[in-house]
Amino acid sequence: MSMLVYTSEEETPAIDFESVSPLVTFNNISYGDWKVHREAEVTVDLPESVQKNGSFYGHIYLIAEAFEDGRRLGDFVANNSQHVVHRAKPLSRFYQPAKVKKAKRLIGAKGAKPEVDDEEVDSTGPLPIVSHWATNLTLTIVSDIGPATNNPILEPHMVIEDNRYYPIIYPNDFWLLKDSQFPMNTTTPTVPLKVTYDPISFMKFNLYASMTDNWEKEQANPNPNPLSSQGIDPDEIKKLLLSANPYWAAATAILSVLHML
């Protein structure tokens, strides 16, 4: 199989495969091969609309064959949909600006560390929503699902036709932290991007997708359960998991999932 990544300002693109080259191409991917690992570092040109807070998408195509000729690739995608899996992934992520840290020197405490206060960028009105860029894009294929089940976490990621499901492309943002991203604007006409491909087990996929889904629902809920995880910053949990002993990290992840049920 081959994995090709294109970019577009549209969520549903009309890509001219003959004239547009893919941003990244990973050939010779075998479904179920746990040893395969691919990386590519590229520079992305941002359209003017994206520099002005517009949306930007990555379009990932998983194709049963490898193609070097753009015209043949376009014909294959158009006429052999049963051998093509497509997944759209937002590359522009919209957040409010981060807090600005200001330091205040302590009076009469020579050599002491200054106090640090968090201050909003603009406290006089509503904070704007700004598009941000992440320099890492991790693409995975879930490699050991087995028989498909009625899993509400799994269903949004699946494409099922004639009682058969296609390989699941899962762009894994679980370890992506907000403070590792930066705003996109007219000062960023080009941005760096590292694209990584790895297979992922169904157990890991289920854990990542379940925790992400619960965090998103909790943060979007205007009337949260007082016993829920509302108010917990997911990035703080991720940082704890990244810095902790692997056994403690696993225990924390399991408890986090149970707490959100």
KEKE-3310 file (N, C-alpha, C; in steps of 0.2 Angstrom, whole numbers, plus 5000, padded with zeros to 4 digits):
npx = (5004:5001:5004:4998:4999:4990:4987:4974:4963:4950:4938:4932:4940:4944:4955:4968:4976:4985:4991:4995:5007:5010:5011:5018:5024:5023:5028:5026:5019:5014:5000:4997:5011:5021:5034:5037:5041:5040:5047:5046:5051:5046:5042:5029:5019:5008:4992:4985:4973:4973:4983:4976:4968:4961:4954:4963:4967:4974:4974:4973:4977:4976:4981:4979:4989:5005:5009:5018:5015:5005:4993:4988:4986:4976:4966:4964:4960:4948:4941:4942:4936:4935:4947:4954:4956:4951:4955:4951:4960:4961:4973:4974:4972:4961:4962:4960:4971:4987:4991:5000:5015:5020:5034:5037:5047:5052:5051:5064:5070:5084:5091:5081:5069:5058:5041:5029:5015:5001:4994:4981:4981:4973:4962:4951:4941:4932:4942:4951:4949:4961:4970:4981:4997:5004:5020:5021:5015:5006:5003:4994:4989:4977:4980:4975:4962:4952:4936:4923:4915:4901:4906:4906:4916:4925:4917:4916:4928:4928:4926:4913:4908:4897:4897:4910:4925:4936:4954:4959:4963:4971:4974:4985:4984:4986:4997:5000:5004:4997:5006:5016:5013:5011:5004:4996:4999:5001:5015:5020:5022:5027:5028:5036:5035:5034:5031:5025:5024:5017:5012:4998:4991:4975:4972:4979:4975:4961:4962:4968:4959:4947:4950:4953:4941:4932:4938:4936:4921:4919:4924:4916:4904:4891:4885:4893:4895:4898:4906:4914:4928:4929:4937:4950:4965:4969:4982:4990:4989:4994:5007:5011:5010:5020:5031:5032:5036:5034:5025:5018:5013:5004:4995:4990:4984:4974:4966:4962:4953:4943:4938:4932:4921)
npy = (4994:5012:5028:5044:5061:5076:5093:5106:5119:5116:5105:5095:5090:5094:5087:5089:5077:5075:5087:5092:5088:5076:5081:5072:5056:5039:5024:5006:5001:4989:4981:4977:4975:4977:4983:4993:5010:5027:5043:5060:5076:5091:5107:5118:5128:5141:5145:5161:5164:5155:5161:5171:5167:5156:5140:5124:5109:5093:5079:5063:5049:5032:5019:5005:5002:5007:5022:5032:5040:5054:5056:5042:5039:5048:5043:5030:5033:5039:5028:5017:5015:5006:5002:5012:5023:5037:5051:5065:5078:5091:5103:5116:5122:5129:5140:5150:5164:5160:5162:5176:5177:5186:5193:5198:5207:5203:5214:5218:5206:5201:5193:5183:5172:5180:5183:5175:5179:5174:5182:5188:5190:5200:5208:5216:5212:5199:5185:5183:5169:5160:5153:5139:5131:5115:5107:5094:5079:5065:5049:5035:5017:5007:4991:4979:4976:4965:4957:4969:4979:4986:4999:5014:5023:5019:5019:5032:5032:5023:5015:5007:4995:4984:4975:4975:4982:4995:4998:5007:5024:5033:5049:5053:5063:5063:5065:5078:5094:5110:5120:5118:5123:5136:5152:5155:5167:5182:5183:5170:5163:5151:5135:5123:5105:5089:5073:5058:5040:5026:5010:5006:4998:4990:4991:5002:5012:5013:5017:5030:5036:5036:5043:5056:5058:5059:5070:5080:5081:5084:5097:5104:5103:5113:5112:5104:5088:5089:5079:5075:5076:5089:5104:5100:5101:5094:5094:5095:5082:5075:5079:5074:5061:5059:5062:5053:5038:5023:5013:5020:5029:5021:5017:5029:5033:5023:5025:5038:5036:5028:5037:5046:5039)
npz = (5000:4998:5006:5004:5006:5005:5004:5008:5007:5008:5016:5010:4997:4979:4972:4960:4954:4944:4942:4954:4966:4979:4996:5005:5003:5007:5002:5000:5011:5022:5028:5045:5047:5060:5061:5053:5050:5046:5041:5037:5033:5029:5021:5022:5012:5016:5011:5007:5013:5024:5032:5036:5047:5042:5038:5036:5029:5030:5018:5018:5009:5008:4998:4988:4979:4972:4964:4952:4942:4940:4933:4931:4944:4948:4940:4945:4959:4956:4950:4957:4970:4980:4983:4989:5003:5011:5022:5030:5039:5050:5050:5054:5070:5081:5094:5109:5113:5121:5139:5144:5153:5166:5176:5193:5203:5219:5233:5243:5243:5239:5226:5226:5217:5205:5207:5197:5187:5178:5165:5155:5137:5132:5142:5142:5134:5125:5121:5106:5094:5088:5074:5075:5072:5072:5072:5071:5064:5066:5059:5059:5056:5062:5067:5071:5073:5072:5072:5068:5080:5089:5093:5100:5100:5090:5079:5072:5065:5056:5039:5032:5020:5012:5023:5026:5033:5030:5031:5045:5046:5057:5063:5075:5088:5101:5110:5107:5112:5117:5120:5112:5100:5087:5083:5067:5054:5044:5045:5044:5031:5027:5034:5045:5045:5052:5047:5052:5051:5059:5064:5074:5089:5092:5106:5111:5102:5106:5119:5117:5109:5117:5128:5123:5117:5128:5135:5126:5126:5139:5140:5131:5137:5144:5156:5167:5175:5193:5198:5188:5176:5173:5171:5172:5165:5150:5144:5155:5161:5151:5151:5163:5161:5152:5159:5169:5178:5168:5173:5182:5174:5165:5175:5179:5167:5165:5177:5174:5163:5168:5178:5170:5165)
capx = (5000:5005:5000:4999:4997:4990:4984:4969:4959:4943:4937:4930:4944:4944:4962:4970:4982:4989:4995:4997:5011:5008:5016:5022:5022:5026:5027:5027:5017:5011:4995:4999:5018:5023:5041:5037:5042:5042:5047:5047:5051:5044:5040:5022:5017:5002:4988:4984:4967:4975:4987:4971:4964:4956:4955:4968:4966:4978:4970:4977:4975:4979:4980:4981:4995:5010:5009:5022:5012:4999:4986:4986:4984:4969:4961:4963:4956:4941:4937:4943:4935:4935:4954:4956:4954:4953:4954:4953:4963:4962:4979:4974:4969:4959:4962:4962:4979:4989:4992:5007:5018:5024:5037:5037:5053:5050:5054:5068:5072:5089:5093:5075:5066:5053:5034:5026:5008:4998:4990:4978:4983:4968:4957:4946:4935:4932:4948:4949:4951:4967:4973:4988:5001:5008:5025:5021:5008:5008:4998:4994:4984:4975:4982:4973:4955:4948:4929:4921:4910:4897:4910:4905:4923:4928:4913:4917:4934:4927:4922:4911:4904:4896:4899:4918:4928:4943:4959:4957:4968:4970:4979:4986:4986:4985:5003:5001:5003:4995:5011:5021:5010:5012:4999:4998:4997:5005:5022:5021:5020:5029:5029:5039:5030:5037:5025:5027:5019:5018:5006:4996:4987:4969:4971:4982:4970:4955:4964:4969:4953:4942:4952:4952:4933:4929:4940:4932:4915:4918:4926:4911:4898:4890:4883:4896:4894:4903:4911:4918:4935:4928:4942:4956:4968:4972:4989:4994:4989:4999:5014:5012:5011:5026:5037:5031:5038:5030:5020:5013:5009:4999:4990:4986:4979:4968:4962:4959:4948:4938:4936:4928:4915)
capy = (5000:5018:5033:5050:5067:5082:5099:5109:5124:5113:5099:5090:5093:5091:5087:5087:5073:5076:5093:5093:5083:5075:5084:5067:5049:5033:5018:4999:4999:4982:4981:4972:4975:4981:4985:4999:5017:5031:5050:5065:5083:5096:5114:5119:5134:5142:5150:5168:5163:5152:5166:5176:5163:5151:5133:5121:5102:5087:5074:5057:5043:5025:5016:4998:5001:5013:5026:5037:5045:5058:5054:5036:5039:5051:5038:5025:5035:5040:5023:5011:5018:5000:5001:5019:5025:5044:5054:5072:5080:5098:5105:5122:5121:5135:5141:5157:5165:5158:5167:5179:5176:5192:5192:5203:5206:5204:5219:5217:5199:5201:5186:5178:5172:5184:5179:5174:5179:5173:5188:5187:5194:5206:5207:5220:5209:5192:5183:5180:5162:5161:5147:5137:5126:5110:5105:5086:5076:5057:5046:5028:5013:5002:4985:4972:4977:4959:4958:4975:4979:4992:5003:5021:5027:5016:5020:5038:5032:5017:5015:5000:4994:4977:4972:4974:4988:4997:5000:5014:5029:5037:5054:5053:5070:5062:5068:5085:5099:5116:5125:5116:5125:5143:5155:5156:5173:5184:5182:5163:5161:5144:5132:5116:5099:5082:5068:5051:5035:5020:5006:5006:4992:4993:4993:5009:5017:5013:5021:5037:5039:5036:5049:5062:5059:5061:5077:5085:5081:5087:5104:5107:5103:5119:5110:5098:5084:5091:5074:5073:5078:5096:5109:5097:5103:5088:5095:5094:5075:5072:5080:5070:5054:5059:5063:5048:5031:5020:5009:5025:5032:5017:5017:5035:5033:5019:5029:5044:5033:5026:5043:5049:5035)
capz = (5000:4998:5009:5001:5010:5001:5008:5004:5011:5009:5020:5004:4991:4972:4971:4953:4955:4938:4942:4961:4969:4986:5001:5007:5000:5010:4998:5002:5018:5023:5033:5050:5048:5066:5061:5048:5053:5041:5043:5032:5035:5024:5022:5019:5010:5018:5007:5010:5018:5030:5036:5039:5051:5038:5039:5032:5030:5027:5016:5018:5005:5008:4991:4987:4974:4972:4958:4951:4937:4943:4929:4933:4951:4948:4937:4950:4964:4953:4947:4961:4977:4985:4985:4992:5009:5012:5029:5031:5045:5051:5051:5058:5076:5083:5101:5112:5114:5128:5144:5145:5160:5168:5182:5197:5208:5226:5236:5249:5243:5234:5223:5226:5211:5205:5207:5190:5187:5172:5163:5148:5132:5132:5148:5141:5130:5123:5118:5099:5092:5083:5071:5077:5068:5075:5068:5070:5062:5067:5056:5061:5054:5067:5063:5074:5076:5072:5070:5070:5085:5089:5098:5098:5099:5084:5073:5068:5061:5051:5033:5031:5014:5011:5029:5027:5034:5027:5036:5049:5047:5064:5065:5082:5091:5109:5113:5105:5117:5115:5121:5107:5094:5087:5079:5060:5052:5038:5047:5044:5025:5026:5041:5045:5047:5052:5046:5055:5051:5063:5065:5081:5091:5094:5113:5111:5098:5110:5125:5115:5106:5122:5133:5119:5116:5134:5136:5121:5128:5145:5139:5128:5141:5148:5163:5168:5182:5197:5200:5182:5175:5170:5174:5172:5158:5147:5143:5161:5161:5146:5153:5169:5158:5148:5163:5174:5177:5163:5176:5185:5168:5163:5180:5178:5161:5166:5181:5170:5159:5173:5181:5165:5163)
cpx = (5004:5000:5003:4996:4996:4987:4979:4966:4952:4943:4936:4934:4942:4951:4964:4976:4987:4994:4998:5001:5009:5014:5021:5020:5026:5023:5028:5026:5013:5006:4997:5007:5020:5029:5042:5037:5044:5042:5048:5047:5051:5043:5034:5021:5010:4998:4987:4978:4969:4979:4982:4966:4959:4958:4960:4968:4972:4973:4975:4974:4979:4976:4983:4988:4999:5009:5014:5019:5005:4992:4984:4983:4977:4964:4959:4959:4949:4937:4938:4942:4936:4943:4958:4953:4956:4951:4956:4955:4964:4969:4980:4970:4967:4958:4962:4969:4981:4990:4999:5009:5022:5027:5037:5043:5050:5054:5058:5070:5077:5091:5087:5072:5060:5046:5032:5019:5006:4993:4987:4981:4979:4962:4951:4940:4936:4939:4947:4952:4956:4969:4980:4991:5005:5013:5026:5015:5010:5002:4999:4988:4983:4975:4979:4966:4951:4941:4926:4915:4906:4900:4909:4911:4926:4924:4915:4924:4934:4924:4920:4907:4903:4898:4906:4920:4935:4948:4958:4963:4967:4976:4979:4988:4986:4991:5005:4999:5001:5001:5017:5019:5011:5006:5001:4995:5001:5012:5024:5019:5022:5030:5032:5034:5034:5031:5028:5022:5022:5012:5004:4991:4980:4968:4974:4977:4964:4956:4964:4963:4948:4944:4951:4945:4930:4932:4936:4925:4914:4920:4920:4904:4897:4888:4886:4894:4900:4908:4915:4925:4935:4933:4949:4959:4971:4979:4993:4994:4994:5006:5016:5014:5018:5032:5037:5034:5032:5024:5015:5009:5003:4993:4986:4981:4973:4963:4958:4952:4942:4934:4931:4922:4909)
cpy = (5006:5023:5040:5055:5073:5087:5103:5114:5121:5106:5093:5092:5090:5092:5085:5083:5073:5081:5095:5087:5082:5079:5078:5060:5044:5027:5011:4998:4993:4982:4975:4972:4980:4985:4992:5005:5021:5038:5054:5072:5087:5103:5115:5126:5136:5147:5156:5167:5160:5156:5171:5172:5158:5144:5130:5113:5098:5082:5068:5051:5037:5021:5010:4997:5007:5016:5031:5043:5048:5056:5047:5035:5042:5046:5033:5027:5036:5034:5016:5013:5012:4999:5008:5021:5033:5046:5061:5074:5087:5099:5112:5121:5128:5135:5148:5158:5162:5164:5170:5179:5183:5191:5199:5202:5207:5209:5217:5209:5198:5194:5181:5178:5176:5180:5180:5174:5178:5179:5187:5192:5201:5204:5211:5218:5202:5191:5181:5173:5163:5154:5145:5132:5122:5107:5097:5084:5068:5054:5038:5024:5008:4995:4979:4973:4970:4961:4965:4974:4985:4996:5010:5025:5025:5018:5026:5037:5026:5019:5008:5000:4986:4973:4971:4981:4989:4998:5007:5018:5033:5042:5055:5059:5069:5066:5075:5090:5106:5121:5123:5119:5133:5146:5156:5163:5175:5184:5175:5161:5154:5142:5125:5111:5093:5077:5061:5046:5029:5017:5007:5000:4995:4995:5001:5014:5018:5018:5028:5040:5040:5042:5055:5063:5062:5068:5082:5086:5085:5095:5107:5107:5109:5118:5103:5094:5087:5086:5072:5077:5086:5100:5106:5098:5096:5088:5093:5086:5072:5073:5076:5063:5054:5059:5057:5042:5027:5016:5014:5028:5028:5017:5023:5036:5029:5022:5035:5042:5031:5032:5046:5045:5037)
cpz = (5000:5002:5007:5005:5006:5006:5004:5009:5012:5012:5015:4998:4984:4970:4963:4954:4950:4939:4949:4964:4977:4991:5004:5004:5004:5006:5002:5010:5018:5029:5038:5051:5054:5066:5057:5052:5047:5044:5037:5035:5029:5026:5018:5018:5012:5013:5011:5015:5024:5035:5039:5043:5048:5040:5034:5034:5027:5024:5015:5014:5006:5002:4991:4983:4975:4965:4958:4947:4940:4940:4931:4940:4952:4945:4942:4956:4962:4952:4952:4968:4982:4987:4987:4998:5010:5019:5028:5038:5046:5053:5055:5064:5079:5091:5103:5113:5121:5132:5143:5152:5161:5175:5186:5202:5215:5229:5242:5249:5238:5232:5223:5219:5211:5205:5199:5190:5179:5170:5156:5143:5131:5137:5147:5137:5129:5120:5111:5099:5087:5080:5073:5073:5073:5070:5067:5068:5062:5064:5057:5057:5060:5064:5066:5077:5077:5070:5072:5075:5085:5095:5096:5097:5092:5078:5069:5063:5056:5045:5032:5025:5013:5017:5030:5028:5031:5033:5039:5049:5053:5064:5072:5085:5099:5112:5111:5110:5114:5115:5116:5100:5093:5082:5072:5058:5046:5039:5046:5037:5023:5033:5040:5047:5046:5052:5048:5054:5055:5063:5072:5083:5093:5101:5114:5108:5103:5116:5123:5113:5112:5126:5129:5118:5122:5136:5132:5124:5134:5144:5135:5131:5145:5155:5165:5175:5186:5199:5194:5182:5173:5174:5174:5165:5155:5146:5149:5163:5157:5148:5159:5166:5155:5153:5169:5173:5173:5167:5179:5180:5166:5169:5180:5173:5162:5171:5178:5166:5163:5176:5176:5163:5166)
residu = (MET:SER:MET:LEU:VAL:TYR:THR:SER:GLU:GLU:GLU:THR:PRO:ALA:ILE:ASP:PHE:GLU:SER:VAL:SER:PRO:LEU:VAL:THR:PHE:ASN:ASN:ILE:SER:TYR:GLY:ASP:TRP:LYS:VAL:HIS:ARG:GLU:ALA:GLU:VAL:THR:VAL:ASP:LEU:PRO:GLU:SER:VAL:GLN:LYS:ASN:GLY:SER:PHE:TYR:GLY:HIS:ILE:TYR:LEU:ILE:ALA:GLU:ALA:PHE:GLU:ASP:GLY:ARG:ARG:LEU:GLY:ASP:PHE:VAL:ALA:ASN:ASN:SER:GLN:HIS:VAL:VAL:HIS:ARG:ALA:LYS:PRO:LEU:SER:ARG:PHE:TYR:GLN:PRO:ALA:LYS:VAL:LYS:LYS:ALA:LYS:ARG:LEU:ILE:GLY:ALA:LYS:GLY:ALA:LYS:PRO:GLU:VAL:ASP:ASP:GLU:GLU:VAL:ASP:SER:THR:GLY:PRO:LEU:PRO:ILE:VAL:SER:HIS:TRP:ALA:THR:ASN:LEU:THR:LEU:THR:ILE:VAL:SER:ASP:ILE:GLY:PRO:ALA:THR:ASN:ASN:PRO:ILE:LEU:GLU:PRO:HIS:MET:VAL:ILE:GLU:ASP:ASN:ARG:TYR:TYR:PRO:ILE:ILE:TYR:PRO:ASN:ASP:PHE:TRP:LEU:LEU:LYS:ASP:SER:GLN:PHE:PRO:MET:ASN:THR:THR:THR:PRO:THR:VAL:PRO:LEU:LYS:VAL:THR:TYR:ASP:PRO:ILE:SER:PHE:MET:LYS:PHE:ASN:LEU:TYR:ALA:SER:MET:THR:ASP:ASN:TRP:GLU:LYS:GLU:GLN:ALA:ASN:PRO:ASN:PRO:ASN:PRO:LEU:SER:SER:GLN:GLY:ILE:ASP:PRO:ASP:GLU:ILE:LYS:LYS:LEU:LEU:LEU:SER:ALA:ASN:PRO:TYR:TRP:ALA:ALA:ALA:THR:ALA:ILE:LEU:SER:VAL:LEU:HIS:MET:LEU)
# end
